[in-house]
Every structure is written in C-alpha cells, then in structure tokens.
Amino acid sequence: THLECTATGQVLSADEPQGLSPAGKVFYPRYDLVAARREVDRDALASRPASMWRFLEVLPGRDAANVVTLGEGGTPMLRARNVERATGSRTVYIKDEGVNPTGSFKARGMAAAGSRITRGAPLNERP
C-alpha cells in the first residue's frame, strides 16, 4: 500500500520510484494483508505455477502483464537435522536458493525490481 521510512516512519507512495528516504534510510514496504486475505483464494494460490509470482498480490509488481521472470522461486526447503542437533532446536529448515535459474538468492530481488519498472513476459510465460 505504501513505503515507510525505517527511521522516521514517513510514508511515501509505493507507486513512484523511490531511492533512500529523506532521512537517508531504506523503506519498509507495507501491505494490506487483510485485503489480500479477502481477495486471494488459498486454493487458487496452490494451483498457480510454483514460482515467486504465485504470490503476485503481495509482491511489488501490480500487474501480471509486467512480470519479468526466468522462473525464480519455488525453491525447496530442506530439513537441517544436523543444525537442529547442534543447536538444540526442534525444527530447522534451510531454503535452497541455489536452485534459482541464476543460482543465487538475488534472482528474486532482481525479478521483483525488473517487474516493477518494466513491461515483460506475462505471468504464464516462461523462457
């Protein structure tokens, strides 16, 4: 719904490109998750392609027609039993972002940024 300065709480538009806040800080993106819960059917989410764009309604892009993608997301979460034992934790999972097309977690951020500012492939197209 908007961007909020992490230092001052100042609110700026999420529909306009922003750099750092006037205080020189980054912004928190703010979402209307109550509205998203009303508008997005959970069963419909499960039927969408297994990519980050399954969750379009809570990503920076506002329009599926603007999505630029190499198929990022949908990466597996792996149970880390050795970490559980070593730390005394009950359940630990590690997200394997190396399975992204670029081999990097950075692929998600770049796809989101590119989809926010450019016109790309429709949601259902993959290279």
N, CA, C and O atoms as CSV, one atom per row, in Angstrom:
chain,resi,resn,atom,element,x,y,z
A,1,THR,N,N,0.816,-1.207,0.000
A,1,THR,CA,C,0.000,0.000,0.000
A,1,THR,C,C,0.850,1.258,0.000
A,1,THR,O,O,0.465,2.270,-0.586
A,2,HIS,N,N,2.026,1.200,0.666
A,2,HIS,CA,C,2.899,2.369,0.742
A,2,HIS,C,C,4.288,1.951,1.233
A,2,HIS,O,O,4.513,0.800,1.606
A,3,LEU,N,N,5.191,2.896,1.224
A,3,LEU,CA,C,6.531,2.691,1.765
A,3,LEU,C,C,6.668,3.541,3.023
A,3,LEU,O,O,6.139,4.650,3.098
A,4,GLU,N,N,7.377,3.012,3.997
A,4,GLU,CA,C,7.540,3.717,5.274
A,4,GLU,C,C,9.025,3.802,5.613
A,4,GLU,O,O,9.728,2.791,5.590
A,5,CYS,N,N,9.503,5.005,5.929
A,5,CYS,CA,C,10.904,5.201,6.293
A,5,CYS,C,C,11.215,4.409,7.557
A,5,CYS,O,O,10.476,4.472,8.540
A,6,THR,N,N,12.315,3.663,7.521
A,6,THR,CA,C,12.690,2.835,8.671
A,6,THR,C,C,13.156,3.673,9.855
A,6,THR,O,O,13.193,3.174,10.980
A,7,ALA,N,N,13.510,4.925,9.629
A,7,ALA,CA,C,13.982,5.776,10.726
A,7,ALA,C,C,12.894,6.685,11.279
A,7,ALA,O,O,12.759,6.827,12.494
A,8,THR,N,N,12.109,7.307,10.383
A,8,THR,CA,C,11.169,8.342,10.820
A,8,THR,C,C,9.711,7.934,10.753
A,8,THR,O,O,8.856,8.568,11.372
A,9,GLY,N,N,9.419,6.875,10.002
A,9,GLY,CA,C,8.029,6.475,9.825
A,9,GLY,C,C,7.326,7.250,8.725
A,9,GLY,O,O,6.139,7.032,8.482
A,10,GLN,N,N,8.041,8.158,8.046
A,10,GLN,CA,C,7.446,8.931,6.962
A,10,GLN,C,C,6.900,7.986,5.906
A,10,GLN,O,O,7.537,6.988,5.569
A,11,VAL,N,N,5.721,8.301,5.385
A,11,VAL,CA,C,5.052,7.469,4.388
A,11,VAL,C,C,5.227,8.093,3.007
A,11,VAL,O,O,5.014,9.290,2.813
A,12,LEU,N,N,5.623,7.247,2.050
A,12,LEU,CA,C,5.746,7.680,0.663
A,12,LEU,C,C,5.021,6.676,-0.232
A,12,LEU,O,O,4.736,5.552,0.180
A,13,SER,N,N,4.733,7.093,-1.441
A,13,SER,CA,C,3.997,6.269,-2.389
A,13,SER,C,C,4.800,5.049,-2.815
A,13,SER,O,O,6.005,5.134,-3.049
A,14,ALA,N,N,4.128,3.933,-2.911
A,14,ALA,CA,C,4.745,2.717,-3.451
A,14,ALA,C,C,4.592,2.676,-4.965
A,14,ALA,O,O,5.118,1.775,-5.619
A,15,ASP,N,N,3.876,3.648,-5.527
A,15,ASP,CA,C,3.644,3.672,-6.965
A,15,ASP,C,C,4.629,4.547,-7.716
A,15,ASP,O,O,4.588,4.609,-8.945
A,16,GLU,N,N,5.511,5.222,-6.999
A,16,GLU,CA,C,6.537,6.063,-7.599
A,16,GLU,C,C,7.904,5.508,-7.238
A,16,GLU,O,O,8.091,5.029,-6.120
A,17,PRO,N,N,8.866,5.561,-8.156
A,17,PRO,CA,C,10.220,5.098,-7.810
A,17,PRO,C,C,10.775,5.911,-6.640
A,17,PRO,O,O,10.631,7.133,-6.602
A,18,GLN,N,N,11.397,5.238,-5.705
A,18,GLN,CA,C,11.980,5.893,-4.537
A,18,GLN,C,C,13.420,5.429,-4.399
A,18,GLN,O,O,13.747,4.289,-4.728
A,19,GLY,N,N,14.255,6.290,-3.925
A,19,GLY,CA,C,15.612,5.921,-3.536
A,19,GLY,C,C,15.600,5.743,-2.031
A,19,GLY,O,O,14.727,5.066,-1.488
A,20,LEU,N,N,16.557,6.341,-1.364
A,20,LEU,CA,C,16.535,6.352,0.093
A,20,LEU,C,C,15.509,7.364,0.559
A,20,LEU,O,O,15.121,8.254,-0.198
A,21,SER,N,N,15.072,7.235,1.788
A,21,SER,CA,C,14.128,8.194,2.355
A,21,SER,C,C,14.828,9.537,2.545
A,21,SER,O,O,16.055,9.596,2.474
A,22,PRO,N,N,14.081,10.618,2.784
A,22,PRO,CA,C,14.724,11.907,3.064
A,22,PRO,C,C,15.707,11.837,4.244
A,22,PRO,O,O,16.623,12.655,4.337
A,23,ALA,N,N,15.517,10.868,5.137
A,23,ALA,CA,C,16.431,10.691,6.269
A,23,ALA,C,C,17.650,9.843,5.883
A,23,ALA,O,O,18.503,9.559,6.724
A,24,GLY,N,N,17.728,9.441,4.605
A,24,GLY,CA,C,18.859,8.642,4.146
A,24,GLY,C,C,18.751,7.166,4.508
A,24,GLY,O,O,19.754,6.453,4.499
A,25,LYS,N,N,17.562,6.707,4.821
A,25,LYS,CA,C,17.340,5.317,5.217
A,25,LYS,C,C,16.525,4.582,4.163
A,25,LYS,O,O,15.956,5.194,3.259
A,26,VAL,N,N,16.479,3.257,4.294
A,26,VAL,CA,C,15.671,2.444,3.388
A,26,VAL,C,C,14.217,2.459,3.850
A,26,VAL,O,O,13.894,2.923,4.943
A,27,PHE,N,N,13.368,1.946,2.999
A,27,PHE,CA,C,11.941,1.893,3.295
A,27,PHE,C,C,11.494,0.486,3.646
A,27,PHE,O,O,12.032,-0.495,3.132
A,28,TYR,N,N,10.512,0.397,4.521
A,28,TYR,CA,C,9.769,-0.844,4.718
A,28,TYR,C,C,8.607,-0.816,3.741
A,28,TYR,O,O,7.896,0.186,3.670
A,29,PRO,N,N,8.392,-1.894,2.981
A,29,PRO,CA,C,7.162,-1.954,2.199
A,29,PRO,C,C,6.024,-2.346,3.146
A,29,PRO,O,O,6.199,-3.215,4.001
A,30,ARG,N,N,4.899,-1.729,3.000
A,30,ARG,CA,C,3.734,-2.033,3.840
A,30,ARG,C,C,2.627,-2.602,2.964
A,30,ARG,O,O,2.362,-2.105,1.870
A,31,TYR,N,N,1.993,-3.640,3.460
A,31,TYR,CA,C,0.984,-4.377,2.708
A,31,TYR,C,C,-0.335,-4.384,3.467
A,31,TYR,O,O,-0.360,-4.321,4.696
A,32,ASP,N,N,-1.410,-4.461,2.733
A,32,ASP,CA,C,-2.725,-4.642,3.333
A,32,ASP,C,C,-3.030,-6.137,3.265
A,32,ASP,O,O,-3.701,-6.609,2.346
A,33,LEU,N,N,-2.526,-6.868,4.251
A,33,LEU,CA,C,-2.690,-8.324,4.244
A,33,LEU,C,C,-4.132,-8.741,4.528
A,33,LEU,O,O,-4.560,-9.820,4.117
A,34,VAL,N,N,-4.875,-7.896,5.223
A,34,VAL,CA,C,-6.295,-8.196,5.458
A,34,VAL,C,C,-7.034,-8.196,4.115
A,34,VAL,O,O,-7.828,-9.095,3.837
A,35,ALA,N,N,-6.768,-7.188,3.291
A,35,ALA,CA,C,-7.395,-7.131,1.961
A,35,ALA,C,C,-6.923,-8.301,1.098
A,35,ALA,O,O,-7.721,-8.907,0.382
A,36,ALA,N,N,-5.626,-8.622,1.163
A,36,ALA,CA,C,-5.110,-9.748,0.379
A,36,ALA,C,C,-5.802,-11.043,0.784
A,36,ALA,O,O,-6.135,-11.863,-0.071
A,37,ARG,N,N,-6.017,-11.228,2.064
A,37,ARG,CA,C,-6.698,-12.446,2.540
A,37,ARG,C,C,-8.124,-12.515,1.979
A,37,ARG,O,O,-8.608,-13.591,1.631
A,38,ARG,N,N,-8.786,-11.360,1.896
A,38,ARG,CA,C,-10.148,-11.320,1.352
A,38,ARG,C,C,-10.163,-11.595,-0.146
A,38,ARG,O,O,-11.065,-12.266,-0.647
A,39,GLU,N,N,-9.170,-11.080,-0.861
A,39,GLU,CA,C,-9.186,-11.097,-2.316
A,39,GLU,C,C,-8.526,-12.319,-2.946
A,39,GLU,O,O,-8.817,-12.653,-4.095
A,40,VAL,N,N,-7.649,-12.984,-2.217
A,40,VAL,CA,C,-6.903,-14.100,-2.792
A,40,VAL,C,C,-7.387,-15.404,-2.189
A,40,VAL,O,O,-7.366,-15.588,-0.972
A,41,ASP,N,N,-7.816,-16.291,-3.038
A,41,ASP,CA,C,-8.309,-17.592,-2.612
A,41,ASP,C,C,-7.121,-18.531,-2.399
A,41,ASP,O,O,-6.323,-18.740,-3.313
A,42,ARG,N,N,-7.006,-19.091,-1.210
A,42,ARG,CA,C,-5.893,-20.007,-0.898
A,42,ARG,C,C,-5.799,-21.180,-1.859
A,42,ARG,O,O,-4.704,-21.584,-2.250
A,43,ASP,N,N,-6.927,-21.718,-2.233
A,43,ASP,CA,C,-6.916,-22.834,-3.181
A,43,ASP,C,C,-6.384,-22.397,-4.540
A,43,ASP,O,O,-5.700,-23.159,-5.224
A,44,ALA,N,N,-6.703,-21.164,-4.925
A,44,ALA,CA,C,-6.203,-20.637,-6.191
A,44,ALA,C,C,-4.679,-20.489,-6.144
A,44,ALA,O,O,-4.003,-20.745,-7.140
A,45,LEU,N,N,-4.142,-20.084,-5.006
A,45,LEU,CA,C,-2.686,-19.977,-4.859
A,45,LEU,C,C,-2.018,-21.310,-5.123
A,45,LEU,O,O,-1.002,-21.374,-5.815
A,46,ALA,N,N,-2.579,-22.362,-4.582
A,46,ALA,CA,C,-1.997,-23.700,-4.738
A,46,ALA,C,C,-1.995,-24.156,-6.192
A,46,ALA,O,O,-1.160,-24.972,-6.581
A,47,SER,N,N,-2.912,-23.644,-6.991
A,47,SER,CA,C,-2.996,-24.075,-8.387
A,47,SER,C,C,-2.112,-23.239,-9.312
A,47,SER,O,O,-1.983,-23.558,-10.494
A,48,ARG,N,N,-1.513,-22.191,-8.796
A,48,ARG,CA,C,-0.641,-21.343,-9.621
A,48,ARG,C,C,0.730,-21.998,-9.792
A,48,ARG,O,O,1.094,-22.891,-9.026
A,49,PRO,N,N,1.495,-21.551,-10.807
A,49,PRO,CA,C,2.844,-22.096,-11.001
A,49,PRO,C,C,3.700,-21.927,-9.744
A,49,PRO,O,O,3.565,-20.943,-9.016
A,50,ALA,N,N,4.575,-22.894,-9.502
A,50,ALA,CA,C,5.436,-22.873,-8.309
A,50,ALA,C,C,6.601,-21.917,-8.541
A,50,ALA,O,O,7.726,-22.338,-8.812
A,51,SER,N,N,6.314,-20.640,-8.431
A,51,SER,CA,C,7.344,-19.609,-8.564
A,51,SER,C,C,7.006,-18.506,-7.579
A,51,SER,O,O,5.963,-18.545,-6.925
A,52,MET,N,N,7.879,-17.535,-7.476
A,52,MET,CA,C,7.608,-16.424,-6.563
A,52,MET,C,C,6.355,-15.660,-6.990
A,52,MET,O,O,5.709,-15.013,-6.165
A,53,TRP,N,N,6.013,-15.733,-8.270
A,53,TRP,CA,C,4.872,-14.978,-8.787
A,53,TRP,C,C,3.536,-15.592,-8.393
A,53,TRP,O,O,2.485,-15.017,-8.675
A,54,ARG,N,N,3.565,-16.733,-7.755
A,54,ARG,CA,C,2.351,-17.307,-7.181
A,54,ARG,C,C,1.726,-16.296,-6.206
A,54,ARG,O,O,0.511,-16.271,-6.004
A,55,PHE,N,N,2.582,-15.476,-5.617
A,55,PHE,CA,C,2.157,-14.529,-4.587
A,55,PHE,C,C,2.158,-13.089,-5.102
A,55,PHE,O,O,2.482,-12.161,-4.361
A,56,LEU,N,N,1.799,-12.909,-6.360
A,56,LEU,CA,C,1.833,-11.606,-7.020
A,56,LEU,C,C,1.177,-10.500,-6.188
A,56,LEU,O,O,1.668,-9.372,-6.159
A,57,GLU,N,N,0.099,-10.811,-5.531
A,57,GLU,CA,C,-0.659,-9.772,-4.815
A,57,GLU,C,C,0.131,-9.124,-3.675
A,57,GLU,O,O,-0.196,-8.015,-3.253
A,58,VAL,N,N,1.159,-9.799,-3.178
A,58,VAL,CA,C,1.955,-9.200,-2.101
A,58,VAL,C,C,3.407,-8.966,-2.543
A,58,VAL,O,O,4.306,-8.854,-1.709
A,59,LEU,N,N,3.623,-8.895,-3.846
A,59,LEU,CA,C,4.931,-8.541,-4.384
A,59,LEU,C,C,4.852,-7.128,-4.960
A,59,LEU,O,O,3.759,-6.614,-5.195
A,60,PRO,N,N,6.004,-6.501,-5.188
A,60,PRO,CA,C,5.983,-5.109,-5.641
A,60,PRO,C,C,5.266,-4.877,-6.970
A,60,PRO,O,O,4.717,-3.795,-7.180
A,61,GLY,N,N,5.256,-5.858,-7.872
A,61,GLY,CA,C,4.554,-5.675,-9.136
A,61,GLY,C,C,3.061,-5.563,-8.920
A,61,GLY,O,O,2.505,-6.240,-8.055
A,62,ARG,N,N,2.420,-4.736,-9.677
A,62,ARG,CA,C,0.973,-4.552,-9.529
A,62,ARG,C,C,0.179,-5.223,-10.634
A,62,ARG,O,O,-1.044,-5.338,-10.553
A,63,ASP,N,N,0.890,-5.669,-11.676
A,63,ASP,CA,C,0.199,-6.169,-12.856
A,63,ASP,C,C,0.943,-7.389,-13.395
A,63,ASP,O,O,2.140,-7.315,-13.671
A,64,ALA,N,N,0.251,-8.487,-13.540
A,64,ALA,CA,C,0.872,-9.717,-14.044
A,64,ALA,C,C,1.466,-9.525,-15.433
A,64,ALA,O,O,2.401,-10.236,-15.800
A,65,ALA,N,N,0.945,-8.579,-16.216
A,65,ALA,CA,C,1.466,-8.330,-17.560
A,65,ALA,C,C,2.878,-7.760,-17.516
A,65,ALA,O,O,3.579,-7.793,-18.527
A,66,ASN,N,N,3.314,-7.235,-16.367
A,66,ASN,CA,C,4.643,-6.632,-16.247
A,66,ASN,C,C,5.689,-7.581,-15.678
A,66,ASN,O,O,6.837,-7.181,-15.484
A,67,VAL,N,N,5.325,-8.811,-15.411
A,67,VAL,CA,C,6.260,-9.745,-14.781
A,67,VAL,C,C,7.385,-10.115,-15.740
A,67,VAL,O,O,7.156,-10.526,-16.877
A,68,VAL,N,N,8.610,-9.954,-15.240
A,68,VAL,CA,C,9.820,-10.377,-15.946
A,68,VAL,C,C,10.381,-11.532,-15.132
A,68,VAL,O,O,10.681,-11.368,-13.950
A,69,THR,N,N,10.527,-12.706,-15.756
A,69,THR,CA,C,10.935,-13.858,-14.967
A,69,THR,C,C,11.769,-14.855,-15.755
A,69,THR,O,O,11.599,-15.029,-16.962
A,70,LEU,N,N,12.667,-15.498,-15.040
A,70,LEU,CA,C,13.393,-16.655,-15.560
A,70,LEU,C,C,12.896,-17.923,-14.867
A,70,LEU,O,O,13.440,-19.008,-15.070
A,71,GLY,N,N,11.855,-17.771,-14.046
A,71,GLY,CA,C,11.331,-18.896,-13.285
A,71,GLY,C,C,11.831,-18.930,-11.850
A,71,GLY,O,O,11.954,-20.004,-11.261
A,72,GLU,N,N,12.122,-17.755,-11.277
A,72,GLU,CA,C,12.620,-17.671,-9.909
A,72,GLU,C,C,11.578,-18.179,-8.918
A,72,GLU,O,O,10.372,-18.135,-9.159
A,73,GLY,N,N,12.096,-18.659,-7.800
A,73,GLY,CA,C,11.212,-19.078,-6.721
A,73,GLY,C,C,10.838,-20.545,-6.829
A,73,GLY,O,O,11.322,-21.265,-7.703
A,74,GLY,N,N,9.976,-20.971,-5.932
A,74,GLY,CA,C,9.601,-22.369,-5.888
A,74,GLY,C,C,10.767,-23.248,-5.461
A,74,GLY,O,O,10.779,-24.448,-5.735
A,75,THR,N,N,11.749,-22.650,-4.788
A,75,THR,CA,C,12.931,-23.397,-4.365
A,75,THR,C,C,12.611,-24.217,-3.114
A,75,THR,O,O,11.771,-23.822,-2.307
A,76,PRO,N,N,13.284,-25.357,-2.958
A,76,PRO,CA,C,12.937,-26.250,-1.850
A,76,PRO,C,C,13.447,-25.776,-0.493
A,76,PRO,O,O,14.437,-25.052,-0.392
A,77,MET,N,N,12.741,-26.206,0.536
A,77,MET,CA,C,13.203,-26.030,1.912
A,77,MET,C,C,13.662,-27.401,2.391
A,77,MET,O,O,12.919,-28.380,2.325
A,78,LEU,N,N,14.884,-27.452,2.869
A,78,LEU,CA,C,15.494,-28.719,3.268
A,78,LEU,C,C,15.623,-28.785,4.784
A,78,LEU,O,O,16.081,-27.836,5.420
A,79,ARG,N,N,15.223,-29.889,5.345
A,79,ARG,CA,C,15.340,-30.098,6.797
A,79,ARG,C,C,16.812,-30.194,7.180
A,79,ARG,O,O,17.556,-30.972,6.585
A,80,ALA,N,N,17.234,-29.416,8.159
A,80,ALA,CA,C,18.636,-29.364,8.586
A,80,ALA,C,C,18.773,-30.056,9.938
A,80,ALA,O,O,18.928,-29.396,10.966
A,81,ARG,N,N,18.715,-31.362,9.935
A,81,ARG,CA,C,18.755,-32.140,11.189
A,81,ARG,C,C,20.062,-31.968,11.957
A,81,ARG,O,O,20.049,-31.942,13.188
A,82,ASN,N,N,21.196,-31.848,11.254
A,82,ASN,CA,C,22.462,-31.634,11.959
A,82,ASN,C,C,22.464,-30.286,12.688
A,82,ASN,O,O,22.989,-30.177,13.797
A,83,VAL,N,N,21.883,-29.272,12.069
A,83,VAL,CA,C,21.783,-27.962,12.723
A,83,VAL,C,C,20.841,-28.062,13.924
A,83,VAL,O,O,21.109,-27.483,14.977
A,84,GLU,N,N,19.756,-28.786,13.766
A,84,GLU,CA,C,18.827,-28.989,14.893
A,84,GLU,C,C,19.558,-29.606,16.076
A,84,GLU,O,O,19.444,-29.129,17.205
A,85,ARG,N,N,20.311,-30.674,15.808
A,85,ARG,CA,C,21.041,-31.354,16.889
A,85,ARG,C,C,22.100,-30.437,17.509
A,85,ARG,O,O,22.240,-30.379,18.730
A,86,ALA,N,N,22.838,-29.727,16.665
A,86,ALA,CA,C,23.933,-28.885,17.149
A,86,ALA,C,C,23.438,-27.699,17.973
A,86,ALA,O,O,24.132,-27.235,18.877
A,87,THR,N,N,22.241,-27.213,17.662
A,87,THR,CA,C,21.727,-26.020,18.353
A,87,THR,C,C,20.643,-26.334,19.371
A,87,THR,O,O,20.217,-25.459,20.125
A,88,GLY,N,N,20.197,-27.590,19.393
A,88,GLY,CA,C,19.114,-27.945,20.302
A,88,GLY,C,C,17.767,-27.432,19.832
A,88,GLY,O,O,16.813,-27.374,20.608
A,89,SER,N,N,17.686,-27.059,18.566
A,89,SER,CA,C,16.429,-26.556,18.008
A,89,SER,C,C,15.519,-27.716,17.634
A,89,SER,O,O,15.984,-28.804,17.294
A,90,ARG,N,N,14.226,-27.470,17.701
A,90,ARG,CA,C,13.268,-28.519,17.387
A,90,ARG,C,C,13.188,-28.794,15.891
A,90,ARG,O,O,13.276,-29.947,15.469
A,91,THR,N,N,13.018,-27.736,15.074
A,91,THR,CA,C,12.898,-27.911,13.639
A,91,THR,C,C,13.580,-26.744,12.934
A,91,THR,O,O,13.275,-25.581,13.198
A,92,VAL,N,N,14.501,-27.067,12.040
A,92,VAL,CA,C,15.199,-26.044,11.260
A,92,VAL,C,C,15.147,-26.444,9.790
A,92,VAL,O,O,15.461,-27.579,9.431
A,93,TYR,N,N,14.746,-25.496,8.947
A,93,TYR,CA,C,14.761,-25.689,7.506
A,93,TYR,C,C,15.678,-24.647,6.890
A,93,TYR,O,O,15.787,-23.525,7.384
A,94,ILE,N,N,16.331,-25.030,5.809
A,94,ILE,CA,C,17.185,-24.121,5.057
A,94,ILE,C,C,16.615,-24.032,3.649
A,94,ILE,O,O,16.362,-25.048,3.001
A,95,LYS,N,N,16.417,-22.805,3.190
A,95,LYS,CA,C,15.890,-22.578,1.846
A,95,LYS,C,C,17.040,-22.684,0.850
A,95,LYS,O,O,18.046,-21.990,0.996
A,96,ASP,N,N,16.908,-23.536,-0.153
A,96,ASP,CA,C,17.960,-23.747,-1.143
A,96,ASP,C,C,17.752,-22.818,-2.336
A,96,ASP,O,O,17.168,-23.203,-3.349
A,97,GLU,N,N,18.241,-21.592,-2.196
A,97,GLU,CA,C,18.077,-20.596,-3.256
A,97,GLU,C,C,19.009,-20.857,-4.431
A,97,GLU,O,O,18.856,-20.232,-5.481
A,98,GLY,N,N,19.970,-21.765,-4.282
A,98,GLY,CA,C,20.868,-22.108,-5.373
A,98,GLY,C,C,20.162,-22.794,-6.527
A,98,GLY,O,O,20.748,-22.960,-7.596
A,99,VAL,N,N,18.910,-23.197,-6.329
A,99,VAL,CA,C,18.137,-23.852,-7.382
A,99,VAL,C,C,17.496,-22.819,-8.319
A,99,VAL,O,O,16.956,-23.180,-9.365
A,100,ASN,N,N,17.555,-21.539,-7.944
A,100,ASN,CA,C,17.050,-20.498,-8.842
A,100,ASN,C,C,17.818,-20.547,-10.157
A,100,ASN,O,O,18.948,-21.034,-10.184
A,101,PRO,N,N,17.229,-20.053,-11.255
A,101,PRO,CA,C,17.894,-20.120,-12.564
A,101,PRO,C,C,19.291,-19.491,-12.588
A,101,PRO,O,O,20.151,-19.922,-13.356
A,102,THR,N,N,19.516,-18.488,-11.760
A,102,THR,CA,C,20.826,-17.837,-11.718
A,102,THR,C,C,21.738,-18.464,-10.671
A,102,THR,O,O,22.920,-18.126,-10.604
A,103,GLY,N,N,21.213,-19.368,-9.856
A,103,GLY,CA,C,21.985,-19.971,-8.786
A,103,GLY,C,C,22.148,-19.067,-7.581
A,103,GLY,O,O,22.999,-19.322,-6.728
A,104,SER,N,N,21.351,-18.020,-7.496
A,104,SER,CA,C,21.528,-17.030,-6.435
A,104,SER,C,C,20.192,-16.584,-5.849
A,104,SER,O,O,19.175,-16.549,-6.542
A,105,PHE,N,N,20.214,-16.240,-4.550
A,105,PHE,CA,C,19.026,-15.666,-3.913
A,105,PHE,C,C,18.709,-14.295,-4.507
A,105,PHE,O,O,17.579,-13.818,-4.393
A,106,LYS,N,N,19.683,-13.666,-5.130
A,106,LYS,CA,C,19.486,-12.330,-5.697
A,106,LYS,C,C,18.511,-12.336,-6.864
A,106,LYS,O,O,17.984,-11.287,-7.236
A,107,ALA,N,N,18.268,-13.494,-7.439
A,107,ALA,CA,C,17.356,-13.600,-8.579
A,107,ALA,C,C,15.964,-13.096,-8.217
A,107,ALA,O,O,15.310,-12.443,-9.031
A,108,ARG,N,N,15.508,-13.392,-7.006
A,108,ARG,CA,C,14.166,-12.947,-6.597
A,108,ARG,C,C,14.062,-11.429,-6.582
A,108,ARG,O,O,13.118,-10.852,-7.122
A,109,GLY,N,N,15.038,-10.797,-5.961
A,109,GLY,CA,C,15.013,-9.335,-5.865
A,109,GLY,C,C,15.083,-8.653,-7.217
A,109,GLY,O,O,14.384,-7.669,-7.462
A,110,MET,N,N,15.922,-9.173,-8.088
A,110,MET,CA,C,16.053,-8.579,-9.420
A,110,MET,C,C,14.790,-8.801,-10.244
A,110,MET,O,O,14.379,-7.916,-10.994
A,111,ALA,N,N,14.177,-9.962,-10.113
A,111,ALA,CA,C,12.923,-10.213,-10.830
A,111,ALA,C,C,11.833,-9.273,-10.339
A,111,ALA,O,O,11.062,-8.740,-11.137
A,112,ALA,N,N,11.766,-9.068,-9.026
A,112,ALA,CA,C,10.762,-8.164,-8.465
A,112,ALA,C,C,11.014,-6.735,-8.925
A,112,ALA,O,O,10.080,-6.037,-9.321
A,113,ALA,N,N,12.271,-6.296,-8.876
A,113,ALA,CA,C,12.599,-4.926,-9.298
A,113,ALA,C,C,12.316,-4.735,-10.783
A,113,ALA,O,O,11.712,-3.736,-11.175
A,114,GLY,N,N,12.744,-5.674,-11.605
A,114,GLY,CA,C,12.515,-5.559,-13.038
A,114,GLY,C,C,11.049,-5.576,-13.398
A,114,GLY,O,O,10.631,-4.890,-14.331
A,115,SER,N,N,10.271,-6.338,-12.684
A,115,SER,CA,C,8.830,-6.427,-12.950
A,115,SER,C,C,8.101,-5.183,-12.479
A,115,SER,O,O,7.016,-4.866,-12.968
A,116,ARG,N,N,8.685,-4.495,-11.550
A,116,ARG,CA,C,8.077,-3.268,-11.032
A,116,ARG,C,C,8.250,-2.118,-12.004
A,116,ARG,O,O,7.402,-1.229,-12.077
A,117,ILE,N,N,9.351,-2.129,-12.756
A,117,ILE,CA,C,9.663,-0.956,-13.561
A,117,ILE,C,C,9.623,-1.189,-15.062
A,117,ILE,O,O,9.770,-0.238,-15.830
A,118,THR,N,N,9.427,-2.438,-15.508
A,118,THR,CA,C,9.432,-2.696,-16.943
A,118,THR,C,C,8.196,-3.484,-17.356
A,118,THR,O,O,7.434,-3.973,-16.521
A,119,ARG,N,N,8.028,-3.587,-18.626
A,119,ARG,CA,C,6.969,-4.438,-19.151
A,119,ARG,C,C,7.629,-5.703,-19.673
A,119,ARG,O,O,8.492,-5.635,-20.548
A,120,GLY,N,N,7.240,-6.838,-19.157
A,120,GLY,CA,C,7.893,-8.091,-19.528
A,120,GLY,C,C,6.909,-9.142,-19.967
A,120,GLY,O,O,5.811,-8.840,-20.435
A,121,ALA,N,N,7.316,-10.376,-19.810
A,121,ALA,CA,C,6.517,-11.518,-20.226
A,121,ALA,C,C,5.316,-11.684,-19.311
A,121,ALA,O,O,5.417,-11.414,-18.114
A,122,PRO,N,N,4.187,-12.120,-19.841
A,122,PRO,CA,C,3.039,-12.409,-18.977
A,122,PRO,C,C,3.369,-13.490,-17.951
A,122,PRO,O,O,4.302,-14.272,-18.137
A,123,LEU,N,N,2.607,-13.524,-16.887
A,123,LEU,CA,C,2.832,-14.419,-15.766
A,123,LEU,C,C,2.939,-15.872,-16.195
A,123,LEU,O,O,3.738,-16.617,-15.627
A,124,ASN,N,N,2.175,-16.288,-17.160
A,124,ASN,CA,C,2.143,-17.700,-17.515
A,124,ASN,C,C,3.195,-18.082,-18.557
A,124,ASN,O,O,3.249,-19.244,-18.960
A,125,GLU,N,N,4.029,-17.147,-19.006
A,125,GLU,CA,C,5.076,-17.474,-19.974
A,125,GLU,C,C,6.389,-17.680,-19.253
A,125,GLU,O,O,6.705,-16.980,-18.291
A,126,ARG,N,N,7.146,-18.643,-19.728
A,126,ARG,CA,C,8.485,-18.875,-19.195
A,126,ARG,C,C,9.432,-18.977,-20.378
A,126,ARG,O,O,9.075,-19.526,-21.421
A,127,PRO,N,N,10.642,-18.448,-20.217
A,127,PRO,CA,C,11.607,-18.534,-21.326
A,127,PRO,C,C,11.956,-19.978,-21.647
A,127,PRO,O,O,12.752,-20.235,-22.550
